[in-house]
């Protein structure tokens, strides 16, 4: 029996717990402006009245201004892709 087979689930659990701790720490440390646009005195309308000129610039500016939200979203997508890939590669009960 190889070491990977013997300690694989322990290492996986350790890595998942470490990632959860790091993401929890980032969430606590970074300020997410969840209700910033619901407050009065907003700088501008969220939906432009004129045609969508410069929408790429506005999206890019939003992502750069809220970088922690962007990075957490990317991390979630990567982890979800890894979990789905591992689920597809998982051996079924009849296979060995």
N, C-alpha and C positions, 0 to 999 in steps of 0.2 A: 504494500500500500504506500503510495507516494505521500510526501509531506503536504503537497497541495491538496490532495484529496482528504487528508486527515485534518488539516488546519484551515481549509478553505472557508468553511462557514464561520469560524471564529474570526478570521481576518476580515471577511466581508462585514460581519457585524461591527467589528472595531472601526473599519473605514466609514461605515454608514453613521455610526455614533459620532465619530470625529467630524464628519461633514455637517451633521445636524448641529453640533456645538459651534462650529465656525459660522454657519449660516445664521444661527440664533444670535451669536455675538454681533455679526454684521447688522442684523435687523435691529438690535437694541442700540447700537452705536450710531447708525445712520438715521437721519431724520427724513421720514417719508411724508411729504406734504399732501396727505390724503384729502383734507377738506380745504385746501388753500383756495380753490376756485369757487367754492360754495360761499365764501365770505364776501361781504360787500367791499367795493373798492377794487374790483378786479382790473388789471391793467388794460385788457381788451377782451372782446368777445371770443369765446372758444370756437364758435363756428363763424367763419367769415361770411359777410353779407355779399360781397362781390364774388366773382368767379374765383376758382381755386388757383390763383396765381401764387407761385412761391410756396406751395404746400410742402415740397420736399425740404426747403430751407427751414420751415417751421417745425417739421417732424425732427429734422436733424438737431435743431436748436433745443427742442424739448428733451431729446435723448441725452444731449450733452449736459443740459442743466440738471437732469435727474439721472445721473450716471449710476447710482446705486440700484435704482429700480431696473435699469437696463441690464446691469450685470447679474442681478438676481434672476431676472427673467431668462437670460441666456443660460445660466447655471441650471435652472429648472428644466429647460428644454433639453440640455445635454444629458442630465441625469435621467430624464424620462426616456430619451433615446437609448441610453445604455440599458435601462431596465427592460425595455421592449426587446432589444437585441438579445439580451440574456434569456428572456422568456422564450424567444423563438429557438434558441440554441439548446435549451434545457432538454435533457433526455427524458423521454416518456417512460412510464412504468414498465412497459414491455421490453424496452431497449436496454442494452448494456454495453 
